[in-house]
Structures are given as structure tokens and as C-alpha cells.
């Protein structure tokens, strides 16, 4: 069961890592906040 949790967690983090740049790219204000 622990292995399944680790796999799903890494999968979520991987998806967030892929999707986040698209959201930041579409919202210039957020991009300016995170990248000075």
C-alpha cells in the first residue's frame, strides 16, 4: 500500500510540474510575482 501512495504522489507532483508552467505563462501577473 505504501508503494501505491508513493507512485500516486510522484504522479501528482509530475503532473503539477508539467501543468504549472502553462498556468504561469497564461497569467503574467503571477509570473512577475514568482520571477522578479
PQR file with spaces between the fields and no chain letter, atoms N, CA, C, O and H, PARSE charges and radii, in Angstrom:
ATOM       1  N    UNK     1       0.843   -1.209    0.000 -0.4000 1.5000
ATOM       2  CA   UNK     1       0.000    0.000    0.000 -0.0000 2.0000
ATOM       3  C    UNK     1       0.874    1.252    0.000  0.5500 1.7000
ATOM       4  O    UNK     1       0.551    2.238   -0.663 -0.5500 1.4000
ATOM       5  N    UNK     2       1.974    1.212    0.740 -0.4000 1.5000
ATOM       6  CA   UNK     2       2.862    2.386    0.782 -0.0000 2.0000
ATOM       7  C    UNK     2       3.414    2.692   -0.603  0.5500 1.7000
ATOM       8  O    UNK     2       3.558    3.853   -0.985 -0.5500 1.4000
ATOM       9  H    UNK     2       2.236    0.411    1.278  0.4000 1.0000
ATOM      10  N    UNK     3       3.725    1.628   -1.355 -0.4000 1.5000
ATOM      11  CA   UNK     3       4.286    1.828   -2.693 -0.0000 2.0000
ATOM      12  C    UNK     3       3.280    2.552   -3.588  0.5500 1.7000
ATOM      13  O    UNK     3       3.643    3.429   -4.372 -0.5500 1.4000
ATOM      14  H    UNK     3       3.608    0.684   -1.045  0.4000 1.0000
ATOM      15  N    UNK     4       2.007    2.167   -3.455 -0.4000 1.5000
ATOM      16  CA   UNK     4       0.964    2.800   -4.270 -0.0000 2.0000
ATOM      17  C    UNK     4       0.870    4.284   -3.941  0.5500 1.7000
ATOM      18  O    UNK     4       0.727    5.115   -4.838 -0.5500 1.4000
ATOM      19  H    UNK     4       1.712    1.454   -2.818  0.4000 1.0000
ATOM      20  N    UNK     5       0.951    4.617   -2.655 -0.4000 1.5000
ATOM      21  CA   UNK     5       0.869    6.029   -2.248 -0.0000 2.0000
ATOM      22  C    UNK     5       2.022    6.820   -2.851  0.5500 1.7000
ATOM      23  O    UNK     5       1.832    7.936   -3.334 -0.5500 1.4000
ATOM      24  H    UNK     5       1.067    3.942   -1.927  0.4000 1.0000
ATOM      25  N    UNK     6       3.219    6.237   -2.823 -0.4000 1.5000
ATOM      26  CA   UNK     6       4.386    6.945   -3.358 -0.0000 2.0000
ATOM      27  C    UNK     6       4.242    7.165   -4.859  0.5500 1.7000
ATOM      28  O    UNK     6       4.604    8.221   -5.379 -0.5500 1.4000
ATOM      29  H    UNK     6       3.374    5.330   -2.431  0.4000 1.0000
ATOM      30  N    UNK     7       3.708    6.158   -5.551 -0.4000 1.5000
ATOM      31  CA   UNK     7       3.540    6.274   -7.005 -0.0000 2.0000
ATOM      32  C    UNK     7       2.521    7.359   -7.344  0.5500 1.7000
ATOM      33  O    UNK     7       2.746    8.166   -8.246 -0.5500 1.4000
ATOM      34  H    UNK     7       3.414    5.301   -5.129  0.4000 1.0000
ATOM      35  N    UNK     8       1.399    7.379   -6.622 -0.4000 1.5000
ATOM      36  CA   UNK     8       0.373    8.381   -6.906 -0.0000 2.0000
ATOM      37  C    UNK     8       0.878    9.777   -6.558  0.5500 1.7000
ATOM      38  O    UNK     8       0.583   10.740   -7.265 -0.5500 1.4000
ATOM      39  H    UNK     8       1.215    6.723   -5.890  0.4000 1.0000
ATOM      40  N    UNK     9       1.641    9.889   -5.467 -0.4000 1.5000
ATOM      41  CA   UNK     9       2.173   11.190   -5.061 -0.0000 2.0000
ATOM      42  C    UNK     9       3.145   11.712   -6.108  0.5500 1.7000
ATOM      43  O    UNK     9       3.071   12.877   -6.498 -0.5500 1.4000
ATOM      44  H    UNK     9       1.881    9.106   -4.893  0.4000 1.0000
ATOM      45  N    UNK    10       4.057   10.856   -6.566 -0.4000 1.5000
ATOM      46  CA   UNK    10       5.023   11.283   -7.580 -0.0000 2.0000
ATOM      47  C    UNK    10       4.293   11.615   -8.881  0.5500 1.7000
ATOM      48  O    UNK    10       4.701   12.522   -9.606 -0.5500 1.4000
ATOM      49  H    UNK    10       4.117    9.910   -6.249  0.4000 1.0000
ATOM      50  N    UNK    11       3.228   10.893   -9.175 -0.4000 1.5000
ATOM      51  CA   UNK    11       2.440   11.175  -10.371 -0.0000 2.0000
ATOM      52  C    UNK    11       1.786   12.546  -10.287  0.5500 1.7000
ATOM      53  O    UNK    11       1.768   13.295  -11.264 -0.5500 1.4000
ATOM      54  H    UNK    11       2.897   10.156   -8.586  0.4000 1.0000
ATOM      55  N    UNK    12       1.248   12.871   -9.117 -0.4000 1.5000
ATOM      56  CA   UNK    12       0.626   14.190   -8.931 -0.0000 2.0000
ATOM      57  C    UNK    12       1.666   15.293   -9.061  0.5500 1.7000
ATOM      58  O    UNK    12       1.432   16.295   -9.736 -0.5500 1.4000
ATOM      59  H    UNK    12       1.262   12.263   -8.323  0.4000 1.0000
ATOM      60  N    UNK    13       2.820   15.111   -8.414 -0.4000 1.5000
ATOM      61  CA   UNK    13       3.879   16.124   -8.481 -0.0000 2.0000
ATOM      62  C    UNK    13       4.347   16.299   -9.919  0.5500 1.7000
ATOM      63  O    UNK    13       4.601   17.419  -10.362 -0.5500 1.4000
ATOM      64  H    UNK    13       3.010   14.297   -7.866  0.4000 1.0000
ATOM      65  N    UNK    14       4.462   15.187  -10.651 -0.4000 1.5000
ATOM      66  CA   UNK    14       4.892   15.241  -12.047 -0.0000 2.0000
ATOM      67  C    UNK    14       3.881   16.027  -12.882  0.5500 1.7000
ATOM      68  O    UNK    14       4.259   16.856  -13.711 -0.5500 1.4000
ATOM      69  H    UNK    14       4.255   14.277  -10.292  0.4000 1.0000
ATOM      70  N    UNK    15       2.586   15.757  -12.652 -0.4000 1.5000
ATOM      71  CA   UNK    15       1.535   16.459  -13.389 -0.0000 2.0000
ATOM      72  C    UNK    15       1.553   17.947  -13.055  0.5500 1.7000
ATOM      73  O    UNK    15       1.410   18.787  -13.943 -0.5500 1.4000
ATOM      74  H    UNK    15       2.279   15.084  -11.979  0.4000 1.0000
ATOM      75  N    UNK    16       1.728   18.272  -11.775 -0.4000 1.5000
ATOM      76  CA   UNK    16       1.785   19.681  -11.360 -0.0000 2.0000
ATOM      77  C    UNK    16       2.973   20.366  -12.030  0.5500 1.7000
ATOM      78  O    UNK    16       2.863   21.497  -12.503 -0.5500 1.4000
ATOM      79  H    UNK    16       1.844   17.590  -11.053  0.4000 1.0000
ATOM      80  N    UNK    17       4.108   19.670  -12.064 -0.4000 1.5000
ATOM      81  CA   UNK    17       5.305   20.234  -12.695 -0.0000 2.0000
ATOM      82  C    UNK    17       5.089   20.503  -14.172  0.5500 1.7000
ATOM      83  O    UNK    17       5.655   21.448  -14.722 -0.5500 1.4000
ATOM      84  H    UNK    17       4.197   18.752  -11.679  0.4000 1.0000
ATOM      85  N    UNK    18       4.270   19.675  -14.824 -0.4000 1.5000
ATOM      86  CA   UNK    18       4.012   19.872  -16.246 -0.0000 2.0000
ATOM      87  C    UNK    18       2.983   20.978  -16.474  0.5500 1.7000
ATOM      88  O    UNK    18       3.130   21.790  -17.387 -0.5500 1.4000
ATOM      89  H    UNK    18       3.811   18.907  -14.378  0.4000 1.0000
ATOM      90  N    UNK    19       1.938   21.007  -15.640 -0.4000 1.5000
ATOM      91  CA   UNK    19       0.815   21.922  -15.862 -0.0000 2.0000
ATOM      92  C    UNK    19       1.106   23.337  -15.360  0.5500 1.7000
ATOM      93  O    UNK    19       0.668   24.317  -15.964 -0.5500 1.4000
ATOM      94  H    UNK    19       1.818   20.347  -14.898  0.4000 1.0000
ATOM      95  N    UNK    20       1.851   23.440  -14.248 -0.4000 1.5000
ATOM      96  CA   UNK    20       2.081   24.742  -13.619 -0.0000 2.0000
ATOM      97  C    UNK    20       2.665   25.782  -14.572  0.5500 1.7000
ATOM      98  O    UNK    20       2.163   26.906  -14.608 -0.5500 1.4000
ATOM      99  H    UNK    20       2.206   22.644  -13.758  0.4000 1.0000
ATOM     100  N    UNK    21       3.703   25.459  -15.345 -0.4000 1.5000
ATOM     101  CA   UNK    21       4.273   26.475  -16.253 -0.0000 2.0000
ATOM     102  C    UNK    21       3.241   27.032  -17.238  0.5500 1.7000
ATOM     103  O    UNK    21       3.306   28.208  -17.595 -0.5500 1.4000
ATOM     104  H    UNK    21       4.112   24.547  -15.316  0.4000 1.0000
ATOM     105  N    UNK    22       2.292   26.206  -17.680 -0.4000 1.5000
ATOM     106  CA   UNK    22       1.263   26.691  -18.604 -0.0000 2.0000
ATOM     107  C    UNK    22       0.382   27.735  -17.922  0.5500 1.7000
ATOM     108  O    UNK    22       0.070   28.767  -18.515 -0.5500 1.4000
ATOM     109  H    UNK    22       2.238   25.250  -17.390  0.4000 1.0000
ATOM     110  N    UNK    23      -0.022   27.470  -16.668 -0.4000 1.5000
ATOM     111  CA   UNK    23      -0.853   28.425  -15.928 -0.0000 2.0000
ATOM     112  C    UNK    23      -0.087   29.719  -15.694  0.5500 1.7000
ATOM     113  O    UNK    23      -0.630   30.809  -15.879 -0.5500 1.4000
ATOM     114  H    UNK    23       0.231   26.631  -16.186  0.4000 1.0000
ATOM     115  N    UNK    24       1.182   29.600  -15.285 -0.4000 1.5000
ATOM     116  CA   UNK    24       2.001   30.789  -15.020 -0.0000 2.0000
ATOM     117  C    UNK    24       2.199   31.578  -16.314  0.5500 1.7000
ATOM     118  O    UNK    24       2.211   32.808  -16.297 -0.5500 1.4000
ATOM     119  H    UNK    24       1.623   28.715  -15.135  0.4000 1.0000
ATOM     120  N    UNK    25       2.353   30.870  -17.432 -0.4000 1.5000
ATOM     121  CA   UNK    25       2.545   31.541  -18.717 -0.0000 2.0000
ATOM     122  C    UNK    25       1.302   32.310  -19.139  0.5500 1.7000
ATOM     123  O    UNK    25       1.406   33.332  -19.816 -0.5500 1.4000
ATOM     124  H    UNK    25       2.343   29.870  -17.445  0.4000 1.0000
ATOM     125  N    UNK    26       0.131   31.831  -18.747 -0.4000 1.5000
ATOM     126  CA   UNK    26      -1.114   32.486  -19.140 -0.0000 2.0000
ATOM     127  C    UNK    26      -1.460   33.637  -18.210  0.5500 1.7000
ATOM     128  O    UNK    26      -2.272   34.494  -18.562 -0.5500 1.4000
ATOM     129  H    UNK    26       0.045   31.001  -18.197  0.4000 1.0000
ATOM     130  N    UNK    27      -0.853   33.669  -17.025 -0.4000 1.5000
ATOM     131  CA   UNK    27      -1.137   34.749  -16.072 -0.0000 2.0000
ATOM     132  C    UNK    27       0.147   35.550  -15.836  0.5500 1.7000
ATOM     133  O    UNK    27       0.942   35.190  -14.967 -0.5500 1.4000
ATOM     134  H    UNK    27      -0.194   32.973  -16.739  0.4000 1.0000
ATOM     135  N    UNK    28       0.360   36.621  -16.590 -0.4000 1.5000
ATOM     136  CA   UNK    28       1.596   37.413  -16.485 -0.0000 2.0000
ATOM     137  C    UNK    28       1.828   37.946  -15.075  0.5500 1.7000
ATOM     138  O    UNK    28       2.973   38.027  -14.629 -0.5500 1.4000
ATOM     139  H    UNK    28      -0.285   36.913  -17.296  0.4000 1.0000
ATOM     140  N    UNK    29       0.766   38.307  -14.370 -0.4000 1.5000
ATOM     141  CA   UNK    29       0.913   38.860  -13.019 -0.0000 2.0000
ATOM     142  C    UNK    29       1.556   37.827  -12.096  0.5500 1.7000
ATOM     143  O    UNK    29       2.446   38.159  -11.314 -0.5500 1.4000
ATOM     144  H    UNK    29      -0.164   38.241  -14.732  0.4000 1.0000
ATOM     145  N    UNK    30       1.107   36.578  -12.188 -0.4000 1.5000
ATOM     146  CA   UNK    30       1.666   35.513  -11.352 -0.0000 2.0000
ATOM     147  C    UNK    30       3.120   35.281  -11.732  0.5500 1.7000
ATOM     148  O    UNK    30       3.969   35.093  -10.861 -0.5500 1.4000
ATOM     149  H    UNK    30       0.383   36.308  -12.824  0.4000 1.0000
ATOM     150  N    UNK    31       3.411   35.294  -13.024 -0.4000 1.5000
ATOM     151  CA   UNK    31       4.784   35.101  -13.486 -0.0000 2.0000
ATOM     152  C    UNK    31       5.704   36.184  -12.960  0.5500 1.7000
ATOM     153  O    UNK    31       6.838   35.904  -12.570 -0.5500 1.4000
ATOM     154  H    UNK    31       2.722   35.447  -13.732  0.4000 1.0000
ATOM     155  N    UNK    32       5.224   37.419  -12.947 -0.4000 1.5000
ATOM     156  CA   UNK    32       6.045   38.531  -12.439 -0.0000 2.0000
ATOM     157  C    UNK    32       6.249   38.411  -10.935  0.5500 1.7000
ATOM     158  O    UNK    32       7.300   38.776  -10.410 -0.5500 1.4000
ATOM     159  H    UNK    32       4.303   37.646  -13.264  0.4000 1.0000
ATOM     160  N    UNK    33       5.223   37.891  -10.241 -0.4000 1.5000
ATOM     161  CA   UNK    33       5.344   37.720   -8.788 -0.0000 2.0000
ATOM     162  C    UNK    33       6.408   36.675   -8.462  0.5500 1.7000
ATOM     163  O    UNK    33       7.242   36.881   -7.580 -0.5500 1.4000
ATOM     164  H    UNK    33       4.369   37.595  -10.667  0.4000 1.0000
ATOM     165  N    UNK    34       6.369   35.534   -9.193 -0.4000 1.5000
ATOM     166  CA   UNK    34       7.296   34.438   -8.890 -0.0000 2.0000
ATOM     167  C    UNK    34       8.690   34.723   -9.432  0.5500 1.7000
ATOM     168  O    UNK    34       9.690   34.366   -8.810 -0.5500 1.4000
ATOM     169  H    UNK    34       5.691   35.367   -9.909  0.4000 1.0000
ATOM     170  N    UNK    35       8.755   35.377  -10.610 -0.4000 1.5000
ATOM     171  CA   UNK    35      10.062   35.673  -11.214 -0.0000 2.0000
ATOM     172  C    UNK    35      10.290   37.177  -11.204  0.5500 1.7000
ATOM     173  O    UNK    35       9.711   37.898  -12.016 -0.5500 1.4000
ATOM     174  H    UNK    35       7.943   35.667  -11.116  0.4000 1.0000
ATOM     175  N    UNK    36      11.121   37.651  -10.297 -0.4000 1.5000
ATOM     176  CA   UNK    36      11.353   39.095  -10.173 -0.0000 2.0000
ATOM     177  C    UNK    36      12.119   39.660  -11.378  0.5500 1.7000
ATOM     178  O    UNK    36      12.394   40.858  -11.429 -0.5500 1.4000
ATOM     179  H    UNK    36      11.591   37.065   -9.636  0.4000 1.0000
